[in-house]
Amino acid sequence: MKLRQLREILQNAATIAFRLPDGSQVPGHFHVTEIGKVTRHFIDCGGTERKEEVVNFQLWNANDYDHRLHPDKLLRIITLAAKTLGLDDEEIEVEYQGQTIQKFGLDFDGERFLLTATYTDCLAKEACGIPKQKKKIRLSELCSDSCCSQDIRK
């Protein structure tokens, strides 16, 4: 999800809720402790220089059960962060404390925000000699009905 889409959702939302990939809920008393612009400048294993920028949200649970973050307050925080940090419409990543700090993508199911699993990948598969994954097809799809119905005993 990009920042513009999050803003649009928050403008019409009554509450904010997050669900983790395993189906559990982030407790309702979470705080957004940081909004940042993260720039990664790196070289992939094939030697290609790359840059990525994302908007980073950090969610944190406190023992502060009496306060809930409302959509209008989060919108004000986002507006301040966008102005101060020069945020554009980058993708959003969310950090949340699990066994260690976990990074998630962000989606919305019409009711709540979904923290989506993220995965590592090789960005230079051709340079590493990693073969492209072959498309899986059924053997029955290789020939039409006419070729399979011919009598092969002739």
C-alpha positions in Angstrom: 0.0 0.0 0.0 1.2 3.5 -0.8 0.9 6.5 1.5 -1.8 8.2 -0.6 -4.0 5.1 -0.3 -3.5 5.0 3.5 -4.5 8.6 3.8 -7.7 8.1 1.7 -8.7 5.1 3.9 -8.1 7.0 7.2 -10.2 10.0 6.0 -13.3 7.7 6.0 -12.4 5.4 8.9 -14.0 5.4 12.4 -11.3 3.3 14.0 -7.9 1.7 13.2 -7.2 -2.0 13.6 -4.3 -4.2 12.4 -4.3 -7.9 11.8 -1.1 -9.9 11.6 -0.4 -12.6 8.9 -1.2 -15.4 11.4 -4.7 -13.9 11.9 -4.1 -12.4 15.4 -4.8 -8.8 16.1 -2.4 -6.0 17.1 -3.8 -4.9 20.5 -6.1 -1.9 20.2 -3.9 0.1 22.5 -1.0 0.2 20.1 0.9 3.4 19.3 2.6 4.6 16.1 5.9 5.5 17.7 7.7 6.5 14.4 7.0 7.5 10.9 10.1 7.7 8.8 11.5 7.8 5.3 13.9 4.9 4.9 16.4 4.9 2.0 18.4 1.8 1.1 21.3 2.3 -1.2 22.9 -1.0 -2.0 24.5 -3.2 -4.6 22.9 -6.5 -5.4 24.8 -9.7 -5.9 25.1 -9.0 -9.6 26.9 -5.7 -9.0 23.9 -3.5 -9.9 23.6 -0.3 -7.7 20.1 0.2 -6.4 18.1 2.6 -4.3 14.8 2.0 -2.6 12.7 4.4 -0.5 9.8 3.5 1.7 7.7 5.1 4.4 8.2 3.3 7.6 5.7 3.0 10.4 6.6 1.5 13.7 3.8 0.1 15.8 4.4 -0.4 19.5 2.3 -1.8 22.4 2.5 -0.2 25.7 0.7 -0.8 29.0 -1.4 2.2 28.1 -4.8 0.6 27.8 -6.8 3.8 28.1 -5.7 5.4 24.9 -6.5 4.5 21.3 -5.1 6.1 18.2 -7.9 7.5 16.1 -7.8 8.0 12.3 -7.8 11.8 12.5 -4.8 11.9 14.8 -2.8 9.4 12.7 -3.7 11.6 9.6 -2.2 14.7 11.5 0.9 12.7 12.3 1.3 11.6 8.7 0.8 15.2 7.4 3.5 16.5 9.8 5.9 13.6 8.8 5.2 14.3 5.1 6.0 18.0 5.5 9.0 17.5 7.7 10.6 14.5 5.9 9.5 15.2 2.3 7.5 12.1 2.0 5.9 11.4 -1.4 3.7 8.5 -2.3 6.1 5.7 -1.4 5.2 2.2 -0.4 4.6 1.7 3.3 6.4 -0.9 5.4 5.4 -1.5 9.0 7.7 -2.6 11.9 6.1 -4.5 14.7 7.7 -6.4 17.7 7.5 -10.1 17.5 10.4 -12.4 18.5 12.4 -9.6 17.1 11.5 -6.5 15.0 9.5 -7.8 12.1 8.8 -5.9 8.9 5.5 -6.2 7.0 3.8 -4.8 4.0 0.4 -3.1 4.4 -2.9 -3.9 2.8 -6.6 -3.2 3.7 -9.5 -5.6 3.6 -12.3 -3.0 3.8 -12.5 -3.3 7.6 -9.0 -3.4 9.0 -5.4 -3.0 7.9 -3.5 -6.2 7.2 0.2 -6.6 8.0 1.4 -8.8 5.1 4.4 -11.1 5.0 7.5 -9.9 3.2 10.1 -12.1 1.7 13.8 -11.9 0.6 14.6 -12.4 -3.1 17.6 -12.4 -5.3 17.5 -9.3 -7.6 20.2 -10.6 -10.0 19.1 -14.1 -10.7 20.6 -14.0 -14.2 24.0 -12.9 -12.9 24.0 -15.6 -10.2 23.1 -18.4 -12.7 19.8 -19.1 -11.0 17.6 -20.7 -13.7 14.2 -19.1 -14.3 11.4 -21.1 -12.8 9.7 -23.3 -15.4 6.1 -22.9 -16.0 4.2 -26.0 -14.7 1.8 -27.5 -17.1 -0.1 -30.7 -17.3 1.0 -33.4 -19.7 -2.6 -33.7 -20.9 -2.4 -30.1 -22.1 0.6 -30.8 -24.4 -1.5 -32.2 -27.3 -5.0 -31.6 -28.5 -7.7 -34.2 -28.3 -7.0 -35.2 -31.9 -3.4 -36.2 -31.3 -4.2 -38.2 -28.2 -7.1 -40.0 -29.8 -5.0 -41.4 -32.7 -4.3 -45.1 -32.6 -0.6 -45.4 -32.0 -0.5 -49.1 -32.8 -0.5 -48.5 -36.6 
